[in-house]
Amino acid sequence: MKQLSKTFLLLLISGMIVSWSAYAAWTPEESIKVLVGFKAGGGVDTLARVVSQKVAENTGWTIVVVNKTGGGGSVMAKSLKKAKPDGYTIGFAPGENFTFNPTINPRIGFTLHDFTHLAAISVSQCGLFSMSDKPWTTLADAIEAAKSGEEISVAYQAPKMGMSMKAIEKVFGVSLKLVPVKGGNGGVKNVLGGHVDIAWGAGIQAKYVKAGQMKILASCEKERIAMAPEAPTVRELGVKYVNLDAKFQFSAPGNLPADIAEAYVREIRRATGSKDIQDLIANKLSLKLIFTSGKELQKDLEQSLTEAQELVEFVKN
């Protein structure tokens, strides 16, 4: 009996050691680079830096954020694809970088499936907005003004937004003046300065909407957005192909070992569970807090890819 008890105890201890070894299998021995596809100071960069800092505080890992700008995040994605799948280089970007960008440009040099997608931590609250003194209540009113001969200018900062505007033009049979700008800040500044009538914003417009300075003309998500529940979605207005649904996520090079991926998912989840990170996402950046990883995240990305293909096909045909 004593021998059985001793054997059981040894097996139990052995199991605990194996279990703990699996849990703590990967710890980085050198600094980690987080590649960000947009300029320093913007919403994507801010979110990447704050979450990376929290992970570093929680784990003792050394993490350096590196901005790889250009091509709406494509320069970053190409650099990430070329990196070794050893855990020392990961990226942070909206999911559309991996779905829409290769759809609109098949020669871009990467596809959705060239990466290991780790975790999405927030989703955009995108809307088309204007100054409050504009004589429109919804995007449909602005479209009617354009049909009447008024020049309506719209700023956009990402390829998917520009393509979505072309879909809107096609559905309504109208011509709008489309103005590319750099980042969400570019859209806000152009609207504030009176250089454009309308702009896209993934959340950056929230403080101006709350102050009554700006108004949301339409939600560019599948659902109405929290900051303006009275504003219809573009889909409600009849353009079913428009859905920004930008999920901000961490990704890694393809074929990342499972133990490294698990370590990242665990620590990203822990970091984004903190109150200060949740406050940043929900209140300062006006994004919707989420956490998806693994098969669920891959399923979301596959759906986003299908929607991107439908949007491009509709506009080009």
C-alpha positions in Angstrom: 0.0 0.0 0.0 2.8 2.3 0.9 4.6 1.5 -2.4 1.4 2.3 -4.3 1.0 5.6 -2.4 4.7 6.5 -3.2 4.2 5.5 -6.8 1.0 7.7 -7.0 2.8 10.6 -5.4 5.7 10.4 -7.9 3.3 10.2 -10.8 1.4 13.2 -9.4 4.6 15.3 -9.0 5.8 14.2 -12.4 2.5 15.3 -13.9 2.7 18.6 -12.2 6.2 19.1 -13.5 5.2 18.2 -17.1 2.1 20.5 -16.8 4.2 23.4 -15.5 6.9 22.8 -18.2 4.2 23.0 -20.9 2.8 26.2 -19.4 6.2 27.9 -19.1 7.8 26.3 -22.2 8.7 29.5 -24.0 10.3 32.5 -22.5 12.1 34.9 -24.8 15.9 35.2 -24.3 16.3 38.3 -26.3 14.3 41.4 -27.2 11.0 41.2 -29.1 10.1 43.5 -32.0 6.5 44.6 -32.5 6.1 45.9 -36.0 3.3 48.5 -36.5 2.2 49.4 -40.0 1.2 53.0 -39.2 3.0 56.1 -38.0 3.9 56.8 -34.4 1.3 58.7 -32.4 -1.8 57.4 -34.2 -4.5 55.1 -32.7 -3.0 51.8 -34.0 0.5 52.8 -32.8 -0.8 53.9 -29.4 -2.7 50.7 -28.8 0.3 48.6 -29.9 2.6 50.4 -27.6 0.4 50.4 -24.5 -0.4 46.7 -24.7 3.2 45.8 -25.5 4.3 47.8 -22.4 1.7 46.0 -20.2 2.9 42.6 -21.5 6.5 43.7 -20.7 5.5 44.8 -17.2 3.7 41.6 -16.5 6.4 39.3 -17.8 9.8 41.1 -17.7 10.1 40.6 -21.5 12.0 43.3 -23.4 9.7 44.6 -26.2 10.5 47.3 -28.8 7.9 48.8 -31.0 9.1 49.5 -34.6 7.0 51.6 -37.0 7.0 50.1 -40.6 4.8 52.5 -42.5 3.5 52.5 -46.0 0.9 50.8 -48.3 -1.9 50.9 -45.7 0.1 48.5 -43.5 1.4 46.4 -46.4 5.1 47.3 -45.8 4.8 46.0 -42.2 3.0 42.8 -43.4 5.8 42.0 -46.0 8.5 42.5 -43.3 6.6 40.3 -40.9 6.2 37.5 -43.5 10.0 37.5 -44.1 10.8 37.3 -40.3 11.8 34.1 -38.7 9.0 32.3 -36.9 11.0 32.3 -33.6 8.8 34.6 -31.5 11.1 37.5 -31.7 9.1 39.5 -34.3 5.4 40.0 -34.3 3.1 42.6 -35.8 0.1 44.7 -34.9 -2.4 45.9 -37.5 -6.1 45.9 -38.5 -7.1 42.6 -39.9 -7.9 44.2 -43.2 -4.2 44.4 -43.8 -4.2 40.6 -44.3 -7.5 40.3 -46.1 -8.4 43.4 -48.1 -4.9 44.6 -49.1 -3.9 41.3 -50.9 -7.4 41.1 -52.5 -7.1 44.5 -54.1 -3.5 43.8 -55.1 -2.8 40.1 -55.7 0.9 40.9 -56.5 1.4 42.5 -53.1 3.6 39.7 -51.9 1.6 38.1 -49.1 -1.8 36.4 -48.3 -3.9 35.9 -45.2 -2.5 32.4 -44.8 1.2 33.5 -44.7 0.9 34.4 -41.0 0.1 33.0 -37.6 -2.7 35.2 -36.3 -2.5 35.4 -32.5 -5.2 37.6 -31.0 -7.6 40.4 -31.9 -8.1 42.9 -29.0 -10.5 45.5 -30.3 -12.7 46.4 -33.2 -13.4 49.7 -34.9 -16.4 51.9 -34.4 -16.2 53.4 -37.8 -18.5 56.1 -39.1 -18.7 58.7 -41.8 -18.8 62.1 -40.1 -19.1 65.8 -40.8 -19.3 69.1 -38.9 -22.5 69.5 -37.1 -23.5 72.6 -39.0 -23.7 70.7 -42.3 -27.4 70.6 -43.6 -27.5 66.8 -43.5 -28.8 64.3 -41.0 -27.6 61.1 -42.7 -25.3 60.1 -45.5 -28.4 59.7 -47.7 -29.0 63.5 -47.4 -25.4 64.2 -48.5 -25.9 61.9 -51.5 -29.0 63.7 -52.5 -27.1 67.0 -52.3 -24.4 65.5 -54.6 -27.1 64.4 -57.1 -28.4 67.9 -57.1 -25.0 69.2 -58.4 -23.3 70.1 -55.1 -19.7 69.0 -54.9 -19.3 66.7 -51.8 -15.8 65.8 -50.8 -14.9 62.7 -48.7 -11.6 62.0 -47.0 -10.4 58.4 -46.5 -7.2 57.0 -45.0 -7.1 53.3 -46.0 -7.6 51.4 -49.3 -10.7 49.6 -48.1 -12.3 52.9 -47.2 -11.6 54.3 -50.7 -13.0 51.1 -52.3 -16.1 51.3 -50.1 -16.7 54.9 -51.3 -16.6 53.7 -54.9 -19.2 51.1 -54.0 -21.4 53.9 -52.5 -21.0 55.9 -55.6 -21.9 53.0 -57.8 -25.0 52.0 -55.8 -26.3 55.6 -55.7 -25.2 56.6 -59.2 -23.4 59.6 -57.9 -19.9 61.1 -58.2 -18.1 62.3 -55.0 -14.7 64.0 -54.6 -12.6 61.4 -52.9 -9.5 62.7 -51.0 -6.9 60.4 -49.6 -5.4 61.5 -46.3 -2.8 60.1 -43.8 -4.5 58.4 -40.9 -7.6 59.2 -38.9 -6.1 62.4 -37.8 -5.8 63.5 -41.4 -9.6 63.1 -41.8 -10.4 65.0 -38.6 -8.1 67.9 -39.5 -9.5 68.2 -43.0 -13.1 68.3 -41.7 -12.2 70.8 -38.9 -10.4 72.9 -41.4 -13.2 72.9 -43.9 -11.1 71.2 -46.6 -13.5 68.3 -47.0 -17.1 67.8 -46.1 -17.1 64.3 -44.8 -14.4 61.8 -43.5 -14.0 58.3 -42.3 -13.2 57.7 -38.6 -12.6 54.4 -36.8 -13.1 56.1 -33.4 -11.0 59.2 -33.4 -14.0 61.4 -34.1 -15.7 60.4 -30.9 -14.7 63.3 -28.7 -15.9 65.8 -31.4 -19.2 64.0 -31.6 -19.6 64.0 -27.9 -18.9 67.7 -27.8 -21.5 68.4 -30.4 -18.9 69.7 -32.9 -19.3 66.8 -35.3 -22.1 64.3 -36.2 -22.1 60.8 -37.5 -23.9 60.5 -40.9 -23.6 56.7 -41.1 -22.1 53.7 -39.4 -19.6 51.8 -41.6 -19.9 48.7 -39.5 -22.4 45.8 -39.7 -24.2 47.4 -36.8 -24.9 51.0 -35.6 -22.1 52.4 -33.5 -22.4 53.2 -29.8 -21.4 56.9 -30.2 -24.4 57.5 -32.6 -27.0 54.8 -32.4 -29.4 57.0 -34.3 -27.2 57.0 -37.4 -28.1 54.2 -39.9 -25.5 51.8 -41.2 -24.4 52.2 -44.8 -25.9 48.7 -45.3 -29.2 50.0 -44.1 -29.0 52.7 -46.8 -28.6 49.9 -49.4 -24.9 49.3 -49.8 -24.4 45.8 -48.5 -20.7 45.6 -49.4 -19.6 48.2 -46.9 -18.4 46.9 -43.5 -15.1 48.2 -42.2 -15.1 45.9 -39.1 -11.4 46.5 -38.5 -10.2 44.2 -35.8 -6.9 45.3 -34.3 -4.8 42.3 -33.9 -1.4 40.8 -33.1 0.0 38.4 -35.8 3.3 36.6 -36.3 5.2 34.9 -39.2 3.6 31.7 -40.5 4.5 28.4 -38.9 5.1 29.9 -35.4 5.5 27.0 -33.0 2.4 26.3 -30.9 4.1 26.9 -27.5 5.2 30.4 -28.6 1.8 31.3 -30.0 0.2 30.0 -26.7 2.6 32.2 -24.6 1.7 35.3 -26.6 -2.1 34.6 -26.5 -1.9 34.1 -22.8 0.0 37.3 -22.1 -2.0 39.5 -24.5 -5.1 38.2 -22.8 -3.7 39.1 -19.4 -2.6 42.5 -20.5 -5.9 43.5 -22.2 -7.8 42.3 -19.1 -6.3 45.2 -17.1 -8.5 48.1 -16.3 -6.1 50.7 -17.7 -6.0 49.0 -21.1 -9.7 48.5 -21.2 -10.2 52.2 -20.4 -7.8 53.2 -23.2 -9.6 51.0 -25.7 -13.2 51.9 -24.8 -12.9 55.5 -23.6 -9.8 57.1 -25.0 -9.7 55.4 -28.5 -13.5 54.8 -28.6 -13.0 51.3 -29.9 -15.0 48.2 -28.9 -13.2 45.8 -26.6 -13.0 42.2 -27.8 -10.7 39.2 -27.4 -10.6 36.5 -30.1 -7.8 34.0 -30.9 -7.1 30.7 -32.4 -9.8 29.1 -34.6 -12.3 31.9 -33.8 -10.0 34.6 -35.0 -9.1 32.6 -38.1 -12.8 32.1 -38.9 -13.4 35.9 -38.6 -10.5 36.6 -40.9 -11.8 34.1 -43.5 -15.2 35.9 -43.4 -13.5 39.3 -43.8 -11.5 37.9 -46.8 -14.8 36.8 -48.4 -16.4 40.2 -47.9 -13.3 41.9 -49.3 -13.5 39.8 -52.4 -17.2 40.6 -52.8 -16.6 44.3 -52.4 -13.7 44.4 -55.0 -15.7 42.3 -57.5 -18.7 44.6 -57.1 -16.7 47.8 -57.7 -14.7 46.5 -60.6 -17.5 44.7 -62.5 
